[in-house]
């Protein structure tokens, strides 16, 4: 699955809070859930490798 514009925006919004290390996936999911970023919650659950690839490289494919 590809990182959509919505998912990218949600990842960046969580990152910009400064509340967690983006590799702390469970915390990222909790913060996303609390903000109703359900697309991101499900993306991390279903595509953890694509999530890590995006946060490390910015590659959306």
CHARMM internal coordinates of N, CA and C (Angstrom, degrees):
IC EDIT
DIST 1 N 1 CA 1.4522
DIST 1 CA 1 C 1.5200
ANGL 1 N 1 CA 1 C 109.46
DIST 1 C 2 N 1.2664
ANGL 1 CA 1 C 2 N 115.62
DIHE 1 N 1 CA 1 C 2 N 142.55
DIST 2 N 2 CA 1.4513
ANGL 1 C 2 N 2 CA 124.05
DIHE 1 CA 1 C 2 N 2 CA -177.71
DIST 2 CA 2 C 1.5317
ANGL 2 N 2 CA 2 C 110.30
DIHE 1 C 2 N 2 CA 2 C -89.32
DIST 2 C 3 N 1.3242
ANGL 2 CA 2 C 3 N 116.35
DIHE 2 N 2 CA 2 C 3 N 149.89
DIST 3 N 3 CA 1.4652
ANGL 2 C 3 N 3 CA 121.55
DIHE 2 CA 2 C 3 N 3 CA 174.57
DIST 3 CA 3 C 1.5305
ANGL 3 N 3 CA 3 C 107.25
DIHE 2 C 3 N 3 CA 3 C -76.14
DIST 3 C 4 N 1.3174
ANGL 3 CA 3 C 4 N 116.09
DIHE 3 N 3 CA 3 C 4 N 110.43
DIST 4 N 4 CA 1.4659
ANGL 3 C 4 N 4 CA 120.76
DIHE 3 CA 3 C 4 N 4 CA -179.97
DIST 4 CA 4 C 1.5267
ANGL 4 N 4 CA 4 C 109.69
DIHE 3 C 4 N 4 CA 4 C -77.94
DIST 4 C 5 N 1.3230
ANGL 4 CA 4 C 5 N 116.06
DIHE 4 N 4 CA 4 C 5 N 170.00
DIST 5 N 5 CA 1.4595
ANGL 4 C 5 N 5 CA 120.36
DIHE 4 CA 4 C 5 N 5 CA 176.87
DIST 5 CA 5 C 1.5194
ANGL 5 N 5 CA 5 C 110.92
DIHE 4 C 5 N 5 CA 5 C -59.26
DIST 5 C 6 N 1.3301
ANGL 5 CA 5 C 6 N 116.88
DIHE 5 N 5 CA 5 C 6 N -40.53
DIST 6 N 6 CA 1.4617
ANGL 5 C 6 N 6 CA 121.23
DIHE 5 CA 5 C 6 N 6 CA 179.97
DIST 6 CA 6 C 1.5248
ANGL 6 N 6 CA 6 C 111.16
DIHE 5 C 6 N 6 CA 6 C -62.82
DIST 6 C 7 N 1.3228
ANGL 6 CA 6 C 7 N 116.39
DIHE 6 N 6 CA 6 C 7 N -47.40
DIST 7 N 7 CA 1.4643
ANGL 6 C 7 N 7 CA 120.36
DIHE 6 CA 6 C 7 N 7 CA 179.99
DIST 7 CA 7 C 1.5272
ANGL 7 N 7 CA 7 C 110.44
DIHE 6 C 7 N 7 CA 7 C -64.06
DIST 7 C 8 N 1.3167
ANGL 7 CA 7 C 8 N 117.18
DIHE 7 N 7 CA 7 C 8 N -42.21
DIST 8 N 8 CA 1.4565
ANGL 7 C 8 N 8 CA 120.20
DIHE 7 CA 7 C 8 N 8 CA 178.39
DIST 8 CA 8 C 1.5288
ANGL 8 N 8 CA 8 C 110.53
DIHE 7 C 8 N 8 CA 8 C -60.55
DIST 8 C 9 N 1.3166
ANGL 8 CA 8 C 9 N 117.28
DIHE 8 N 8 CA 8 C 9 N -45.61
DIST 9 N 9 CA 1.4637
ANGL 8 C 9 N 9 CA 120.97
DIHE 8 CA 8 C 9 N 9 CA 179.16
DIST 9 CA 9 C 1.5231
ANGL 9 N 9 CA 9 C 111.12
DIHE 8 C 9 N 9 CA 9 C -60.83
DIST 9 C 10 N 1.3295
ANGL 9 CA 9 C 10 N 116.54
DIHE 9 N 9 CA 9 C 10 N -39.14
DIST 10 N 10 CA 1.4586
ANGL 9 C 10 N 10 CA 120.52
DIHE 9 CA 9 C 10 N 10 CA 179.94
DIST 10 CA 10 C 1.5283
ANGL 10 N 10 CA 10 C 111.39
DIHE 9 C 10 N 10 CA 10 C -68.60
DIST 10 C 11 N 1.3247
ANGL 10 CA 10 C 11 N 117.16
DIHE 10 N 10 CA 10 C 11 N -41.33
DIST 11 N 11 CA 1.4691
ANGL 10 C 11 N 11 CA 120.83
DIHE 10 CA 10 C 11 N 11 CA 176.85
DIST 11 CA 11 C 1.5269
ANGL 11 N 11 CA 11 C 109.62
DIHE 10 C 11 N 11 CA 11 C -60.62
DIST 11 C 12 N 1.3178
ANGL 11 CA 11 C 12 N 116.61
DIHE 11 N 11 CA 11 C 12 N -47.22
DIST 12 N 12 CA 1.4566
ANGL 11 C 12 N 12 CA 120.35
DIHE 11 CA 11 C 12 N 12 CA -178.45
DIST 12 CA 12 C 1.5247
ANGL 12 N 12 CA 12 C 111.61
DIHE 11 C 12 N 12 CA 12 C -64.96
DIST 12 C 13 N 1.3221
ANGL 12 CA 12 C 13 N 117.10
DIHE 12 N 12 CA 12 C 13 N -35.40
DIST 13 N 13 CA 1.4682
ANGL 12 C 13 N 13 CA 120.45
DIHE 12 CA 12 C 13 N 13 CA 178.03
DIST 13 CA 13 C 1.5248
ANGL 13 N 13 CA 13 C 110.90
DIHE 12 C 13 N 13 CA 13 C -65.17
DIST 13 C 14 N 1.3231
ANGL 13 CA 13 C 14 N 117.40
DIHE 13 N 13 CA 13 C 14 N -41.80
DIST 14 N 14 CA 1.4702
ANGL 13 C 14 N 14 CA 121.02
DIHE 13 CA 13 C 14 N 14 CA 177.14
DIST 14 CA 14 C 1.5274
ANGL 14 N 14 CA 14 C 109.24
DIHE 13 C 14 N 14 CA 14 C -65.34
DIST 14 C 15 N 1.3184
ANGL 14 CA 14 C 15 N 116.84
DIHE 14 N 14 CA 14 C 15 N -45.37
DIST 15 N 15 CA 1.4659
ANGL 14 C 15 N 15 CA 120.44
DIHE 14 CA 14 C 15 N 15 CA 179.38
DIST 15 CA 15 C 1.5235
ANGL 15 N 15 CA 15 C 110.99
DIHE 14 C 15 N 15 CA 15 C -57.84
DIST 15 C 16 N 1.3233
ANGL 15 CA 15 C 16 N 116.22
DIHE 15 N 15 CA 15 C 16 N -43.47
DIST 16 N 16 CA 1.4619
ANGL 15 C 16 N 16 CA 120.80
DIHE 15 CA 15 C 16 N 16 CA -176.32
DIST 16 CA 16 C 1.5233
ANGL 16 N 16 CA 16 C 113.73
DIHE 15 C 16 N 16 CA 16 C -67.73
DIST 16 C 17 N 1.3374
ANGL 16 CA 16 C 17 N 117.43
DIHE 16 N 16 CA 16 C 17 N -17.11
DIST 17 N 17 CA 1.4739
ANGL 16 C 17 N 17 CA 118.77
DIHE 16 CA 16 C 17 N 17 CA 176.55
DIST 17 CA 17 C 1.5197
ANGL 17 N 17 CA 17 C 110.96
DIHE 16 C 17 N 17 CA 17 C -69.33
DIST 17 C 18 N 1.3344
ANGL 17 CA 17 C 18 N 117.41
DIHE 17 N 17 CA 17 C 18 N -28.27
DIST 18 N 18 CA 1.4533
ANGL 17 C 18 N 18 CA 121.43
DIHE 17 CA 17 C 18 N 18 CA -177.73
DIST 18 CA 18 C 1.5179
ANGL 18 N 18 CA 18 C 113.37
DIHE 17 C 18 N 18 CA 18 C 71.13
DIST 18 C 19 N 1.3215
ANGL 18 CA 18 C 19 N 117.75
DIHE 18 N 18 CA 18 C 19 N 14.81
DIST 19 N 19 CA 1.4616
ANGL 18 C 19 N 19 CA 121.73
DIHE 18 CA 18 C 19 N 19 CA -176.02
DIST 19 CA 19 C 1.5188
ANGL 19 N 19 CA 19 C 114.30
DIHE 18 C 19 N 19 CA 19 C -83.54
DIST 19 C 20 N 1.3297
ANGL 19 CA 19 C 20 N 117.50
DIHE 19 N 19 CA 19 C 20 N -16.11
DIST 20 N 20 CA 1.4600
ANGL 19 C 20 N 20 CA 119.11
DIHE 19 CA 19 C 20 N 20 CA -176.30
DIST 20 CA 20 C 1.5175
ANGL 20 N 20 CA 20 C 111.11
DIHE 19 C 20 N 20 CA 20 C -154.08
DIST 20 C 21 N 1.3033
ANGL 20 CA 20 C 21 N 114.46
DIHE 20 N 20 CA 20 C 21 N 157.95
DIST 21 N 21 CA 1.4561
ANGL 20 C 21 N 21 CA 121.90
DIHE 20 CA 20 C 21 N 21 CA 168.21
DIST 21 CA 21 C 1.5277
ANGL 21 N 21 CA 21 C 105.79
DIHE 20 C 21 N 21 CA 21 C -72.99
DIST 21 C 22 N 1.3083
ANGL 21 CA 21 C 22 N 117.68
DIHE 21 N 21 CA 21 C 22 N 132.35
DIST 22 N 22 CA 1.4645
ANGL 21 C 22 N 22 CA 120.29
DIHE 21 CA 21 C 22 N 22 CA -175.80
DIST 22 CA 22 C 1.5201
ANGL 22 N 22 CA 22 C 113.27
DIHE 21 C 22 N 22 CA 22 C -67.56
DIST 22 C 23 N 1.3552
ANGL 22 CA 22 C 23 N 117.75
DIHE 22 N 22 CA 22 C 23 N -12.86
DIST 23 N 23 CA 1.4616
ANGL 22 C 23 N 23 CA 120.67
DIHE 22 CA 22 C 23 N 23 CA 174.03
DIST 23 CA 23 C 1.5264
ANGL 23 N 23 CA 23 C 112.02
DIHE 22 C 23 N 23 CA 23 C -83.53
DIST 23 C 24 N 1.3097
ANGL 23 CA 23 C 24 N 118.15
DIHE 23 N 23 CA 23 C 24 N -10.26
DIST 24 N 24 CA 1.4691
ANGL 23 C 24 N 24 CA 122.38
DIHE 23 CA 23 C 24 N 24 CA 175.93
DIST 24 CA 24 C 1.5271
ANGL 24 N 24 CA 24 C 106.78
DIHE 23 C 24 N 24 CA 24 C -81.78
DIST 24 C 25 N 1.3082
ANGL 24 CA 24 C 25 N 114.79
DIHE 24 N 24 CA 24 C 25 N 76.07
DIST 25 N 25 CA 1.4683
ANGL 24 C 25 N 25 CA 122.24
DIHE 24 CA 24 C 25 N 25 CA -168.95
DIST 25 CA 25 C 1.5224
ANGL 25 N 25 CA 25 C 112.19
DIHE 24 C 25 N 25 CA 25 C -57.54
DIST 25 C 26 N 1.3149
ANGL 25 CA 25 C 26 N 118.39
DIHE 25 N 25 CA 25 C 26 N -42.08
DIST 26 N 26 CA 1.4693
ANGL 25 C 26 N 26 CA 119.87
DIHE 25 CA 25 C 26 N 26 CA -179.70
DIST 26 CA 26 C 1.5204
ANGL 26 N 26 CA 26 C 111.37
DIHE 25 C 26 N 26 CA 26 C -62.64
DIST 26 C 27 N 1.3186
ANGL 26 CA 26 C 27 N 116.65
DIHE 26 N 26 CA 26 C 27 N -38.95
DIST 27 N 27 CA 1.4646
ANGL 26 C 27 N 27 CA 120.02
DIHE 26 CA 26 C 27 N 27 CA 178.11
DIST 27 CA 27 C 1.5189
ANGL 27 N 27 CA 27 C 110.97
DIHE 26 C 27 N 27 CA 27 C -69.39
DIST 27 C 28 N 1.3167
ANGL 27 CA 27 C 28 N 116.48
DIHE 27 N 27 CA 27 C 28 N -39.97
DIST 28 N 28 CA 1.4726
ANGL 27 C 28 N 28 CA 120.02
DIHE 27 CA 27 C 28 N 28 CA 176.60
DIST 28 CA 28 C 1.5246
ANGL 28 N 28 CA 28 C 109.39
DIHE 27 C 28 N 28 CA 28 C -59.89
DIST 28 C 29 N 1.3267
ANGL 28 CA 28 C 29 N 116.86
DIHE 28 N 28 CA 28 C 29 N -44.38
DIST 29 N 29 CA 1.4670
ANGL 28 C 29 N 29 CA 119.85
DIHE 28 CA 28 C 29 N 29 CA 179.01
DIST 29 CA 29 C 1.5237
ANGL 29 N 29 CA 29 C 111.31
DIHE 28 C 29 N 29 CA 29 C -62.52
DIST 29 C 30 N 1.3267
ANGL 29 CA 29 C 30 N 117.75
DIHE 29 N 29 CA 29 C 30 N -41.33
DIST 30 N 30 CA 1.4681
ANGL 29 C 30 N 30 CA 121.06
DIHE 29 CA 29 C 30 N 30 CA 179.55
DIST 30 CA 30 C 1.5265
ANGL 30 N 30 CA 30 C 110.21
DIHE 29 C 30 N 30 CA 30 C -63.85
DIST 30 C 31 N 1.3220
ANGL 30 CA 30 C 31 N 117.48
DIHE 30 N 30 CA 30 C 31 N -45.60
DIST 31 N 31 CA 1.4615
ANGL 30 C 31 N 31 CA 120.46
DIHE 30 CA 30 C 31 N 31 CA 178.32
DIST 31 CA 31 C 1.5270
ANGL 31 N 31 CA 31 C 111.08
DIHE 30 C 31 N 31 CA 31 C -62.55
DIST 31 C 32 N 1.3218
ANGL 31 CA 31 C 32 N 116.40
DIHE 31 N 31 CA 31 C 32 N -40.20
DIST 32 N 32 CA 1.4713
ANGL 31 C 32 N 32 CA 120.77
DIHE 31 CA 31 C 32 N 32 CA 177.63
DIST 32 CA 32 C 1.5206
ANGL 32 N 32 CA 32 C 110.61
DIHE 31 C 32 N 32 CA 32 C -64.02
DIST 32 C 33 N 1.3168
ANGL 32 CA 32 C 33 N 117.25
DIHE 32 N 32 CA 32 C 33 N -44.33
DIST 33 N 33 CA 1.4646
ANGL 32 C 33 N 33 CA 121.27
DIHE 32 CA 32 C 33 N 33 CA 179.55
DIST 33 CA 33 C 1.5256
ANGL 33 N 33 CA 33 C 110.47
DIHE 32 C 33 N 33 CA 33 C -61.07
DIST 33 C 34 N 1.3279
ANGL 33 CA 33 C 34 N 116.12
DIHE 33 N 33 CA 33 C 34 N -44.82
DIST 34 N 34 CA 1.4650
ANGL 33 C 34 N 34 CA 120.83
DIHE 33 CA 33 C 34 N 34 CA -179.40
DIST 34 CA 34 C 1.5236
ANGL 34 N 34 CA 34 C 112.29
DIHE 33 C 34 N 34 CA 34 C -62.33
DIST 34 C 35 N 1.3297
ANGL 34 CA 34 C 35 N 116.95
DIHE 34 N 34 CA 34 C 35 N -24.37
DIST 35 N 35 CA 1.4618
ANGL 34 C 35 N 35 CA 122.13
DIHE 34 CA 34 C 35 N 35 CA -179.99
DIST 35 CA 35 C 1.5301
ANGL 35 N 35 CA 35 C 112.56
DIHE 34 C 35 N 35 CA 35 C -100.65
DIST 35 C 36 N 1.3235
ANGL 35 CA 35 C 36 N 116.46
DIHE 35 N 35 CA 35 C 36 N 9.68
DIST 36 N 36 CA 1.4688
ANGL 35 C 36 N 36 CA 122.54
DIHE 35 CA 35 C 36 N 36 CA -179.22
DIST 36 CA 36 C 1.5279
ANGL 36 N 36 CA 36 C 112.84
DIHE 35 C 36 N 36 CA 36 C 62.66
DIST 36 C 37 N 1.3289
ANGL 36 CA 36 C 37 N 116.64
DIHE 36 N 36 CA 36 C 37 N 31.83
DIST 37 N 37 CA 1.4575
ANGL 36 C 37 N 37 CA 122.05
DIHE 36 CA 36 C 37 N 37 CA 175.81
DIST 37 CA 37 C 1.5364
ANGL 37 N 37 CA 37 C 108.08
DIHE 36 C 37 N 37 CA 37 C -92.06
DIST 37 C 38 N 1.3072
ANGL 37 CA 37 C 38 N 115.46
DIHE 37 N 37 CA 37 C 38 N 65.82
DIST 38 N 38 CA 1.4560
ANGL 37 C 38 N 38 CA 120.31
DIHE 37 CA 37 C 38 N 38 CA -173.20
DIST 38 CA 38 C 1.5220
ANGL 38 N 38 CA 38 C 112.57
DIHE 37 C 38 N 38 CA 38 C -68.70
DIST 38 C 39 N 1.3311
ANGL 38 CA 38 C 39 N 117.35
DIHE 38 N 38 CA 38 C 39 N -27.77
DIST 39 N 39 CA 1.4651
ANGL 38 C 39 N 39 CA 119.97
DIHE 38 CA 38 C 39 N 39 CA 176.09
DIST 39 CA 39 C 1.5279
ANGL 39 N 39 CA 39 C 109.92
DIHE 38 C 39 N 39 CA 39 C -61.49
DIST 39 C 40 N 1.3401
ANGL 39 CA 39 C 40 N 116.55
DIHE 39 N 39 CA 39 C 40 N -42.46
DIST 40 N 40 CA 1.4578
ANGL 39 C 40 N 40 CA 120.67
DIHE 39 CA 39 C 40 N 40 CA 179.31
DIST 40 CA 40 C 1.5187
ANGL 40 N 40 CA 40 C 111.46
DIHE 39 C 40 N 40 CA 40 C -68.97
DIST 40 C 41 N 1.3096
ANGL 40 CA 40 C 41 N 117.54
DIHE 40 N 40 CA 40 C 41 N -41.35
DIST 41 N 41 CA 1.4706
ANGL 40 C 41 N 41 CA 121.03
DIHE 40 CA 40 C 41 N 41 CA 177.66
DIST 41 CA 41 C 1.5183
ANGL 41 N 41 CA 41 C 110.02
DIHE 40 C 41 N 41 CA 41 C -55.88
DIST 41 C 42 N 1.3207
ANGL 41 CA 41 C 42 N 117.12
DIHE 41 N 41 CA 41 C 42 N -48.39
DIST 42 N 42 CA 1.4583
ANGL 41 C 42 N 42 CA 121.10
DIHE 41 CA 41 C 42 N 42 CA -178.00
DIST 42 CA 42 C 1.5307
ANGL 42 N 42 CA 42 C 111.62
DIHE 41 C 42 N 42 CA 42 C -71.47
DIST 42 C 43 N 1.3261
ANGL 42 CA 42 C 43 N 117.42
DIHE 42 N 42 CA 42 C 43 N -34.91
DIST 43 N 43 CA 1.4623
ANGL 42 C 43 N 43 CA 120.51
DIHE 42 CA 42 C 43 N 43 CA 178.02
DIST 43 CA 43 C 1.5195
ANGL 43 N 43 CA 43 C 110.55
DIHE 42 C 43 N 43 CA 43 C -61.84
DIST 43 C 44 N 1.3223
ANGL 43 CA 43 C 44 N 117.21
DIHE 43 N 43 CA 43 C 44 N -46.86
DIST 44 N 44 CA 1.4669
ANGL 43 C 44 N 44 CA 120.59
DIHE 43 CA 43 C 44 N 44 CA 179.31
DIST 44 CA 44 C 1.5246
ANGL 44 N 44 CA 44 C 109.93
DIHE 43 C 44 N 44 CA 44 C -63.37
DIST 44 C 45 N 1.3084
ANGL 44 CA 44 C 45 N 117.36
DIHE 44 N 44 CA 44 C 45 N -40.21
DIST 45 N 45 CA 1.4704
ANGL 44 C 45 N 45 CA 121.72
DIHE 44 CA 44 C 45 N 45 CA -179.83
DIST 45 CA 45 C 1.5315
ANGL 45 N 45 CA 45 C 111.34
DIHE 44 C 45 N 45 CA 45 C -63.86
DIST 45 C 46 N 1.3318
ANGL 45 CA 45 C 46 N 115.93
DIHE 45 N 45 CA 45 C 46 N -44.10
DIST 46 N 46 CA 1.4624
ANGL 45 C 46 N 46 CA 120.72
DIHE 45 CA 45 C 46 N 46 CA -173.11
DIST 46 CA 46 C 1.5251
ANGL 46 N 46 CA 46 C 114.34
DIHE 45 C 46 N 46 CA 46 C -91.30
DIST 46 C 47 N 1.3261
ANGL 46 CA 46 C 47 N 117.41
DIHE 46 N 46 CA 46 C 47 N -25.37
DIST 47 N 47 CA 1.4669
ANGL 46 C 47 N 47 CA 121.51
DIHE 46 CA 46 C 47 N 47 CA -174.25
DIST 47 CA 47 C 1.5335
ANGL 47 N 47 CA 47 C 111.29
DIHE 46 C 47 N 47 CA 47 C -135.60
DIST 47 C 48 N 1.3307
ANGL 47 CA 47 C 48 N 117.94
DIHE 47 N 47 CA 47 C 48 N 59.46
DIST 48 N 48 CA 1.4662
ANGL 47 C 48 N 48 CA 118.87
DIHE 47 CA 47 C 48 N 48 CA -176.07
DIST 48 CA 48 C 1.5241
ANGL 48 N 48 CA 48 C 113.36
DIHE 47 C 48 N 48 CA 48 C -61.37
DIST 48 C 49 N 1.3134
ANGL 48 CA 48 C 49 N 118.28
DIHE 48 N 48 CA 48 C 49 N -35.08
DIST 49 N 49 CA 1.4682
ANGL 48 C 49 N 49 CA 120.25
DIHE 48 CA 48 C 49 N 49 CA 179.49
DIST 49 CA 49 C 1.5266
ANGL 49 N 49 CA 49 C 111.20
DIHE 48 C 49 N 49 CA 49 C -66.88
DIST 49 C 50 N 1.3138
ANGL 49 CA 49 C 50 N 117.37
DIHE 49 N 49 CA 49 C 50 N -39.66
DIST 50 N 50 CA 1.4640
ANGL 49 C 50 N 50 CA 120.96
DIHE 49 CA 49 C 50 N 50 CA 178.62
DIST 50 CA 50 C 1.5284
ANGL 50 N 50 CA 50 C 110.59
DIHE 49 C 50 N 50 CA 50 C -66.82
DIST 50 C 51 N 1.3343
ANGL 50 CA 50 C 51 N 116.95
DIHE 50 N 50 CA 50 C 51 N -36.16
DIST 51 N 51 CA 1.4637
ANGL 50 C 51 N 51 CA 121.09
DIHE 50 CA 50 C 51 N 51 CA 176.39
DIST 51 CA 51 C 1.5319
ANGL 51 N 51 CA 51 C 110.02
DIHE 50 C 51 N 51 CA 51 C -62.17
DIST 51 C 52 N 1.3109
ANGL 51 CA 51 C 52 N 117.76
DIHE 51 N 51 CA 51 C 52 N -50.31
DIST 52 N 52 CA 1.4684
ANGL 51 C 52 N 52 CA 121.73
DIHE 51 CA 51 C 52 N 52 CA -179.37
DIST 52 CA 52 C 1.5289
ANGL 52 N 52 CA 52 C 110.27
DIHE 51 C 52 N 52 CA 52 C -62.60
DIST 52 C 53 N 1.3231
ANGL 52 CA 52 C 53 N 116.58
DIHE 52 N 52 CA 52 C 53 N -43.00
DIST 53 N 53 CA 1.4665
ANGL 52 C 53 N 53 CA 120.01
DIHE 52 CA 52 C 53 N 53 CA 178.51
DIST 53 CA 53 C 1.5180
ANGL 53 N 53 CA 53 C 110.76
DIHE 52 C 53 N 53 CA 53 C -58.53
DIST 53 C 54 N 1.3238
ANGL 53 CA 53 C 54 N 117.29
DIHE 53 N 53 CA 53 C 54 N -42.09
DIST 54 N 54 CA 1.4556
ANGL 53 C 54 N 54 CA 120.22
DIHE 53 CA 53 C 54 N 54 CA 179.54
DIST 54 CA 54 C 1.5234
ANGL 54 N 54 CA 54 C 111.53
DIHE 53 C 54 N 54 CA 54 C -65.99
DIST 54 C 55 N 1.3233
ANGL 54 CA 54 C 55 N 118.23
DIHE 54 N 54 CA 54 C 55 N -46.85
DIST 55 N 55 CA 1.4687
ANGL 54 C 55 N 55 CA 117.91
DIHE 54 CA 54 C 55 N 55 CA -177.30
DIST 55 CA 55 C 1.5276
ANGL 55 N 55 CA 55 C 112.32
DIHE 54 C 55 N 55 CA 55 C -69.41
DIST 55 C 56 N 1.3198
ANGL 55 CA 55 C 56 N 117.08
DIHE 55 N 55 CA 55 C 56 N -24.88
DIST 56 N 56 CA 1.4668
ANGL 55 C 56 N 56 CA 119.43
DIHE 55 CA 55 C 56 N 56 CA 178.35
DIST 56 CA 56 C 1.5301
ANGL 56 N 56 CA 56 C 113.14
DIHE 55 C 56 N 56 CA 56 C -84.72
DIST 56 C 57 N 1.3268
ANGL 56 CA 56 C 57 N 117.14
DIHE 56 N 56 CA 56 C 57 N -36.03
DIST 57 N 57 CA 1.4638
ANGL 56 C 57 N 57 CA 119.77
DIHE 56 CA 56 C 57 N 57 CA -171.03
DIST 57 CA 57 C 1.5209
ANGL 57 N 57 CA 57 C 114.35
DIHE 56 C 57 N 57 CA 57 C -121.52
DIST 57 C 58 N 1.3268
ANGL 57 CA 57 C 58 N 118.02
DIHE 57 N 57 CA 57 C 58 N -19.39
DIST 58 N 58 CA 1.4521
ANGL 57 C 58 N 58 CA 120.93
DIHE 57 CA 57 C 58 N 58 CA -174.12
DIST 58 CA 58 C 1.5193
ANGL 58 N 58 CA 58 C 113.21
DIHE 57 C 58 N 58 CA 58 C 81.17
DIST 58 C 59 N 1.3351
ANGL 58 CA 58 C 59 N 116.28
DIHE 58 N 58 CA 58 C 59 N 3.00
DIST 59 N 59 CA 1.4717
ANGL 58 C 59 N 59 CA 121.83
DIHE 58 CA 58 C 59 N 59 CA -179.89
DIST 59 CA 59 C 1.5146
ANGL 59 N 59 CA 59 C 109.34
DIHE 58 C 59 N 59 CA 59 C -73.26
DIST 59 C 60 N 1.3203
ANGL 59 CA 59 C 60 N 117.03
DIHE 59 N 59 CA 59 C 60 N 121.19
DIST 60 N 60 CA 1.4600
ANGL 59 C 60 N 60 CA 121.90
DIHE 59 CA 59 C 60 N 60 CA -176.51
DIST 60 CA 60 C 1.5167
ANGL 60 N 60 CA 60 C 113.62
DIHE 59 C 60 N 60 CA 60 C -94.48
DIST 60 C 61 N 1.3319
ANGL 60 CA 60 C 61 N 118.83
DIHE 60 N 60 CA 60 C 61 N -1.34
DIST 61 N 61 CA 1.4756
ANGL 60 C 61 N 61 CA 120.67
DIHE 60 CA 60 C 61 N 61 CA -175.76
DIST 61 CA 61 C 1.5154
ANGL 61 N 61 CA 61 C 112.22
DIHE 60 C 61 N 61 CA 61 C -79.27
END
COOR INIT
IC SEED 1 N 1 CA 1 C
IC BUILD
